[in-house]
Structures are given as structure tokens and as C-alpha cells.
Amino acid sequence: MGLGHLLTIKLILFFTGLQISKAAEWGFSDDNGPQNWPGICTTGKRQSPIDIVTKDLVESDLDSLDFDYYDVAVPVTMINNGHSVQIGDFNKLDMPIVLRRGNLPSTYILEQMHFHWDAEHTIDGVRDPLELHIVHYNEEFGNFTNAAEHKNGLVVIGILFELDHSDNPVLKPILDAIKLVSNWVGKSAVSIQKLVSISLLPENRSSYYRYQGSLTTPNCQESVIWIILADKIPISKKQLNVFKNVDGPDGPLKSNFRPTQKLGDRNVYYRQGYNGAFSFTSNIMFTILNIFLIRFLHN
């Protein structure tokens, strides 16, 4: 083996080591866990996640959300970054996947998705087994790094999962990719050839909770508009175990959620949406009743 090959291997090992070392600076163990995270993670007043207390919700007339190009199958990658499994490379797409409306101050571009097990947000103190975070940045700031330093720079959609007796077939390509990267902390990404992002959302996307908060991992910047969809996605215990077998820098990452933070003087807003099928049926009935009423009045 030549000197050039040896140098290349050493450089690869060096940079991989840096990635693992950086991931180990914070984590979810006793030594580097949330209780020891630095800076605004400890001192901030608008931190996330939170417990959503349904009796204290503020009813709101927020608009529905538009998930533009979420229904397009796109090539993405999966990586184990040491504290979660992350779906990325959305920034390499010819046409960005975007989030609009919902009374948002701008258009937000999809950056990445990652998972937390157990869930980070709780509802009336109840913690679900899994939560997906779909991270978007404000297009006005050009990229995620810049946007994270500005108020309303980020929007994160939170999807909660609930246990079901049957496997959820939609999750198969993601779980297959996770199995491949489970032991690859900080190493190469695995390709997912066709991901349809909308398949990871519940059918009813019109009911949601919303509040101002932060990233749930360091540096915990308080630049996030949180939108937690009210409806949940099913997952089996067998599928959930795939996440619990993912390795972190110190061994299996049995859990990677941050405890809930104090709400303080913030409000949590709730938009009561409707199911599309129900709306369609209601419109038909409304039309029939109108026709009947018109005929009745003209007889």
C-alpha cells in the first residue's frame, strides 16, 4: 500500500473521529445529557419541547397549511449523526419542498427530518413512543444556519406516533435505511431513492397546535415556530425497536428525547381543522338540503 493510500485512510479516520467526537460533546447520557447542555439551553425562556395542556389552549382562526411538493417522490439520504437518524439532502433537489400559509410570516423550505424516541412533546403529560421533526428554514435567510439565528427563522412540524398492532407499511423504506446506518455513527449516508414526504403526515393535516419555541438540541436557538399536528401516525412495537437499536457514540441510543421545558408566559394556539372526506360529505348534504328547501318554498 502506497503512502498516498495510507494518508487518505488516516484523513478519513481523522475526520470521522472528529464527527463522533463532536456528536459526543452533548447527548442523552448522564454525563452529557440535557441537564448539562450549555448556554441558552439552560438560561432560555422559550425552550422546547413542552407539555401541551389541552385545557389551556387558545382557540385560533389560523389558516390551514400548504405542503407544496410534499407529494413528489424525491431521492434523499439517511445518516446516523450520533444523536438521531436524519433524512437529508433536500437542499440538492431541483425544486425545493416548501411549507406555506398557516399565517406563517414567510415561505419555509424543507431542510431535513429526524426522529426522537420517545416523543419530545407530550399531550396532557402523556408521552408517545416516537416523534418526527420536519425542519424548515425561512427562505429570506438563504439557509438553515442563518435562519436559526433569527426570530421566526425556522418552522418545525412535529408528527407524533402511536403504537398499533400492525406494521405501518409506509415506514418500510425508512426503517430499511435505518437498519443499514444503525452502527455507522458519523459515517457514510445511505440512499433512499424515492421518498414521498406527505406519506409521513397524517391524513388530516388541518388540526394542529402552534407555539413559539426553540430547537430541542444544542445550541437550542429560540427561533422556531412549532407546529404539532393533532392527528397521529401508527407504528408497531417491532418497528419502534428499529429506532431503539440505533447506536450512539456510547452504545445503543435507547432514547434521545429532551424533557419538557417550562411554558412560562407563552400561549399554545390550537386550530380545529376538519377531515377532508367529512367536509366533502357535509357539502353534499348541505347542497341537497338547500335544493329541498328551495323546492319546498316554491310549492
Stockholm file with secondary structure:
# STOCKHOLM 1.0

chainA/1-299         MGLGHLLTIKLILFFTGLQISKAAEWGFSDDNGPQNWPGICTTGKRQSPIDIVTKDLVESDLDSLDFDYYDVAVPVTMINNGHSVQIGDFNKLDMPIVLRRGNLPSTYILEQMHFHWDAEHTIDGVRDPLELHIVHYNEEFGNFTNAAEHKNGLVVIGILFELDHSDNPVLKPILDAIKLVSNWVGKSAVSIQKLVSISLLPENRSSYYRYQGSLTTPNCQESVIWIILADKIPISKKQLNVFKNVDGPDGPLKSNFRPTQKLGDRNVYYRQGYNGAFSFTSNIMFTILNIFLIRFLHN
#=GR chainA/1-299 SS CCHHHHHHHHHHHHHHHHHHHHHHTSCSSTTTSGGGCCTHHHHCSSCSCCEECGGGCEECCCCCEEEETTTSEEEEEEEECSSSEEEECGGGSSSCCEEEETTCSSCEEEEEEEEESSCSSEETTEECSEEEEEEEEEGGGSSHHHHTTSTTCEEEEEEEEEECSSCCGGGHHHHHHHHHHTTCBTCCCEEEEEEEGGGGSCSCCSCEEEEEECCSSTTCCSCEEEEEESSCEEECHHHHHHHHTCEETTEECCCCCCCCCCCTTCCCEEECCCCHHHHHHHHHHHHHHHHHHHHHHTC
#=GC SS_cons         CCHHHHHHHHHHHHHHHHHHHHHHTSCSSTTTSGGGCCTHHHHCSSCSCCEECGGGCEECCCCCEEEETTTSEEEEEEEECSSSEEEECGGGSSSCCEEEETTCSSCEEEEEEEEESSCSSEETTEECSEEEEEEEEEGGGSSHHHHTTSTTCEEEEEEEEEECSSCCGGGHHHHHHHHHHTTCBTCCCEEEEEEEGGGGSCSCCSCEEEEEECCSSTTCCSCEEEEEESSCEEECHHHHHHHHTCEETTEECCCCCCCCCCCTTCCCEEECCCCHHHHHHHHHHHHHHHHHHHHHHTC
//
